[in-house]
């Protein structure tokens, strides 16, 4: 494939550093070190699949292109596939909160020609400190190292063009990130808590577009909860939101944790499990607002036998501190519901919500469930009788 030289500066193929005596991560390190003197850099994975044993760390002004190959995690690996190179890991607690996460910018992780990001075949195991039994380290109980793509405190980023396989928790997650474009992803998850795209505390000005997901939990999660700072905490062994060490520091205003200016469009979701296509959770006084959700399609057949809770809606539980109206100024347009009992579901008091062109095809389903329906305007929508 020929790339535009103006678009991809200082482009080097990882394969140029191939050495049969080295591990794939050692080859990747050679490539990254070669490019370290450049202000901007583009790294291309092609020609062969790559088996990694630790996360690939991306500094600012880096573009990664995975062209027609798979990046697969080695058996028993407990780490991300991609992470920003901005974490200061605590050597005494490497899976807990980092000591610090420095702001970074301009990260692009791009897949082409059916590129894949794939988890390990064999998962590590560990004694759960609170449950007292050995478990596979899978699901969100085991924290941020289980994320296949983890970006934190990153401005100007893009993630696109990948098929996700064998994820161990959320496929990708973003916390305190801004001005991002997440698009053209195909996510298949069977893992516990297998969310697709996670937008977490402090994120704003992000577009999510053209996501296909068969997920074991929420396909898109917009979640401003999560204020625990001491781990283990109940079933959670390690933190999922690495930048929440800032809560301990007390160095940010509560409004810095709001999620706003988010567009979610063209989502096709399949699942027979109890989850949402787009899930919203605001807790601890954090706010979610200026959200546009458009063209959400339930990929399941029309059925009253499935357990899917809702296509779009807010959770109950998961902590306290919700103030009525913390979720506000949201527009939802063109939703087709085939298998969820509730097409739209708000379990917290919301403000200024407008839904348009929503169709509920499930005979025993409802179009809208809301604790304060007077705050929701409904136009051009109907339930099939």
GIBEL-V737471 format. One record per pair of residues at least 4 apart in sequence whose ideal C-beta (glycine too) atoms are under 7 Angstrom apart, sorted by the first residue. I is the first residue (numbers start at 0). GAP is how many residues later the second one is. D is the distance in whole Angstrom. If there is no record, write none. Layout:
# GIBEL-V737471
i->[I;I]
gap->[GAP;GAP]
d->[D;D]
This chain:
# GIBEL-V737471
i->[0;0;2;2;2;3;7;7;8;8;9;9;9;9;9;10;10;11;11;11;11;11;12;12;13;13;13;13;13;13;14;14;14;16;16;16;17;18;21;21;22;23;23;23;23;24;24;24;24;25;26;27;27;28;29;30;30;31;34;34;38;39;40;40;41;41;42;43;43;44;44;44;44;44;45;45;45;47;48;48;48;49;49;50;50;51;51;51;51;51;52;52;53;54;54;54;54;54;55;55;56;56;57;57;57;57;57;57;58;58;59;59;59;60;61;62;62;63;63;63;64;64;65;65;65;66;66;66;67;67;67;67;68;69;69;70;70;71;72;72;72;72;72;73;74;74;74;75;75;75;76;77;77;77;78;79;79;79;79;79;80;80;80;81;81;82;82;83;83;83;83;83;85;85;85;85;86;86;86;87;87;87;88;88;89;89;89;89;89;94;94;94;95;95;95;96;96;96;96;97;97;100;100;100;100;102;102;103;103;104;104;104;105;106;106;106;107;107;108;108;109;109;109;110;110;110;110;111;113;114;114;115;115;115;116;116;116;117;117;118;118;118;118;118;122;122;122;122;123;124;124;124;124;125;125;125;126;127;127;127;127;128;128;129;129;129;130;136;137;137;137;137;137;138;138;138;138;139;139;139;139;140;140;140;141;141;141;141;142;142;142;142;143;143;143;143;145;145;146;146;146;146;147;147;147;147;148;148;149;150;150;150;151;151;151;151;151;152;152;152;153;154;154;155;156;156;157;157;158;158;159;159;160;161;162;163;163;163;163;163;164;166;166;166;166;167;168;168;168;169;169;169;170;170;170;170;171;171;172;172;173;173;173;173;173;174;174;174;174;174;174;174;175;175;175;175;176;177;177;177;178;179;180;181;181;181;182;182;183;184;185;186;186;186;186;187;188;188;188;189;189;190;191;192;193;193;193;194;194;194;194;195;195;195;195;195;196;196;196;197;197;198;198;198;198;198;198;199;199;200;200;200;200;200;200;201;201;202;203;203;203;204;205;206;207;207;207;208;208;209;210;210;210;211;212;212;213;213;214;214;214;215;216;217;217;217;218;218;218;219;219;219;219;220;221;221;221;221;221;221;222;223;223;223;223;223;223;223;223;224;224;224;224;224;224;225;225;225;226;226;227;228;228;228;230;230;230;230;231;231;238;244;245;245;251;253;253;256;257;257;258;259;259;260;261;262;263;263;264;264;265;266;266;266;266;267;267;268;268;268;269;269;270;270;271;271;272;273;273;273;274;274;275;275;275;275;275;276;276;276;277;277;277;278;278;279;279;279;279;280;280;280;281;281;281;281;281;281;281;282;282;282;282;282;283;283;284;284;285;286;287;287;288;288;289;290;291;292;292;293;293;294;295;295;295;296;297;297;297;297;297;297;299;299;299;300;301;301;301;301;302;302;303;303;303;305;307;307;308;308;308;308;309;309;309;309;309;310;310;310;310;310;311;311;311;312;312;312;312;312;313;313;313;313;314;315;321;321;323;324;324;324;326;326;327;327;327;328;329;330;331;331;331;332;332;333;334;334;335;336;336;336;336;336;336;337;337;338;339;339;340;340;341;341;341;342;342;342;342;342;343;343;343;343;344;345;345;345;345;346;347;348;348;349;349;350;351;352;352;353;354;354;354;354;355;355;355;356;356;357;357;358;358;359;359;359;359;359;360;362;364;365;366;366;367;367;367;369]
gap->[66;111;4;5;8;4;34;55;31;33;25;28;30;31;32;31;33;4;19;22;23;31;31;33;13;14;17;29;30;31;31;32;33;10;13;14;9;8;4;5;30;4;26;27;28;4;27;28;29;4;4;4;28;4;4;4;12;4;6;8;22;21;20;21;21;23;21;21;23;5;21;22;24;26;21;22;23;21;20;21;23;19;21;21;23;4;19;21;22;29;21;24;25;24;25;26;27;28;25;26;26;28;4;6;24;26;27;49;26;45;44;45;46;45;45;45;47;44;45;46;45;47;5;45;49;45;46;48;44;45;46;47;46;46;48;10;46;46;4;8;45;46;47;46;45;46;47;44;46;48;43;46;59;67;66;65;67;68;69;70;36;67;68;27;67;4;67;20;23;67;68;70;15;16;18;67;11;14;155;10;11;12;5;9;4;6;7;8;9;48;50;143;135;142;143;142;145;147;148;144;147;51;52;141;142;50;52;49;50;49;50;51;50;44;47;50;49;50;40;50;48;50;51;4;49;50;51;49;49;46;47;46;47;49;31;45;47;47;48;29;46;47;48;49;13;14;15;45;13;9;10;11;12;8;9;11;7;4;5;7;109;103;108;102;104;105;104;5;4;30;31;53;54;30;52;53;54;29;30;53;100;94;95;96;4;27;95;96;94;95;96;97;6;95;96;98;22;23;22;23;25;26;16;19;23;24;10;23;23;6;23;26;23;24;25;90;91;23;24;90;23;23;24;23;20;23;22;23;13;23;23;24;23;23;23;7;21;22;23;24;23;4;22;24;27;23;22;24;25;23;25;28;16;18;24;25;25;26;25;27;6;24;25;26;29;25;26;27;28;66;67;68;25;26;27;67;26;25;26;27;26;26;26;15;24;26;26;27;26;26;26;9;24;26;28;26;5;26;27;4;26;25;24;24;21;22;23;20;22;23;26;15;17;19;23;24;11;14;23;23;25;4;7;22;23;60;63;23;41;23;25;40;43;56;85;54;55;56;55;56;57;56;56;56;12;55;56;56;57;56;8;9;56;56;6;56;56;57;4;56;60;57;58;57;58;61;48;50;58;44;47;57;58;58;37;40;57;58;66;69;58;33;34;35;57;58;59;62;64;56;57;58;59;93;94;14;15;18;20;57;5;15;18;19;5;6;7;8;4;5;5;4;5;6;4;31;32;29;28;29;29;29;30;29;29;29;14;29;29;30;29;10;11;29;30;29;31;8;29;30;29;30;4;37;34;35;34;33;34;35;33;34;33;34;35;36;37;19;34;35;15;18;34;34;36;8;33;34;47;33;34;37;4;5;6;40;44;45;66;35;36;37;38;39;35;37;36;38;40;39;38;39;39;40;39;39;39;19;39;39;40;39;15;16;39;39;13;38;39;40;41;42;6;38;39;37;36;37;59;60;35;36;58;59;60;33;31;32;31;32;33;36;30;32;33;34;35;24;26;29;32;33;20;23;32;29;31;32;33;34;13;32;33;34;32;31;4;26;25;24;25;26;21;23;22;23;24;23;23;23;12;23;26;23;24;23;8;23;23;6;22;23;24;25;28;23;24;23;22;25;21;24;23;24;27;15;17;22;24;25;11;14;23;24;24;4;24;25;30;24;23;22;23;22;25;24;23;22;23;23;13;21;23;26;23;24;25;23;24;9;23;22;23;5;6;7;23;24;23;21;18;17;14;16;5;8;10;6]
d->[6;7;7;5;6;6;4;6;5;6;6;5;6;5;6;4;6;6;6;6;6;6;5;6;6;6;5;6;7;5;6;5;7;5;4;5;6;6;4;5;7;6;5;5;6;6;6;5;6;7;7;6;6;6;6;7;6;7;4;7;6;4;7;5;4;7;5;5;6;6;5;7;6;7;4;6;6;6;5;4;6;7;5;5;6;7;6;6;6;7;4;6;5;5;4;7;7;5;7;5;6;4;5;7;6;6;6;5;4;7;5;5;6;5;6;4;7;7;5;7;5;6;6;5;4;5;6;7;7;4;7;6;6;4;6;6;5;4;4;6;7;5;4;6;5;6;4;7;6;5;5;5;6;6;5;6;6;6;7;5;5;5;6;6;5;7;5;5;7;5;6;6;5;4;4;6;5;5;7;5;4;4;5;6;6;6;7;6;5;6;5;5;6;6;6;6;6;7;4;6;6;5;5;6;5;5;7;7;5;7;4;5;5;6;6;5;7;4;7;5;7;5;5;3;7;3;4;6;6;6;6;7;5;6;5;5;5;4;5;7;7;4;5;5;4;6;5;7;5;5;7;6;7;7;7;5;5;7;6;5;6;5;6;5;7;7;7;5;7;5;7;5;6;5;6;3;4;5;7;4;5;5;5;6;5;7;6;6;7;3;5;6;6;6;6;5;5;4;6;5;6;5;6;5;5;6;6;4;6;6;5;6;5;6;7;5;5;5;7;6;5;5;6;5;6;5;7;5;6;5;5;5;5;6;5;5;7;7;4;7;6;5;5;6;6;5;6;6;7;7;4;5;5;7;7;5;6;7;4;6;7;7;6;6;6;4;6;6;7;5;7;5;6;4;7;5;5;7;5;5;5;4;5;6;7;5;4;5;5;5;5;4;7;4;6;5;3;5;5;7;6;6;7;5;5;4;5;6;5;5;5;6;4;5;4;6;6;6;5;5;7;5;6;7;5;6;6;6;5;5;6;6;7;5;7;6;5;5;7;5;5;5;5;5;6;7;5;5;5;5;7;7;5;5;4;5;4;6;5;6;7;6;5;5;5;4;6;4;5;6;6;7;5;5;6;6;7;5;6;7;4;6;7;5;7;5;7;4;6;5;7;4;7;5;5;7;5;7;6;5;5;6;5;5;6;7;6;6;7;5;6;7;6;5;4;6;7;5;6;4;5;5;5;5;5;5;6;5;4;5;5;6;7;5;7;5;5;4;7;6;4;6;6;6;5;7;7;5;7;5;7;7;6;5;7;7;6;6;5;6;6;6;5;7;6;6;7;4;6;6;5;6;5;6;5;6;4;5;7;6;4;7;5;6;6;4;5;6;7;5;7;5;5;5;5;4;5;6;5;5;6;5;6;6;5;5;6;6;5;4;6;6;6;5;4;6;5;7;5;7;7;5;6;6;5;4;5;4;6;6;7;7;5;4;7;7;4;6;5;5;5;7;6;7;5;7;6;3;6;7;6;5;5;5;7;4;6;5;4;7;7;4;6;5;6;4;5;5;5;5;7;4;7;5;6;5;6;4;5;4;7;5;6;6;7;5;7;6;7;7;7;5;7;5;5;5;4;7;5;7;6;6;7;5;5;5;4;7;7;6;7;6;5;7;5;5;7;6;4;4;7;6;5;6;5;5;7;5;6;6;4;7;6;5;7;5;4;6;5;7;7;7;6;5;7;6;6;5]
